[in-house]
Amino acid sequence: MLENNRSGPVAAVSASGRAPKVLRCADVHGVRCDTEWTAPTVRELVAAAMDHGMAEHGFTAVYYNGPRMTAIRHAVIDS
């Protein structure tokens, strides 16, 4: 389950026993934005970042090239 957290990451442990992963918009889009997400998988976080970047910041699919996608995946942290 993906959570959008503006006030901070959720520290709960998922059903699998692993801490959820965290991604912050400002860490991957280079814009001033307080949005961050938590989810059990990197894949869900990357999808959320792309959706948010296109909807809220005007990025296009071209922005999300191979090197940028790698950088987004590397920005994911464990909470």
Beta strands, then each sheet from edge to edge (+ up, - down):
strand 1: 3-5
strand 2: 21-24
strand 3: 36-39
strand 4: 77-78
sheet 1: 1+ 3- 2+ 4-
end
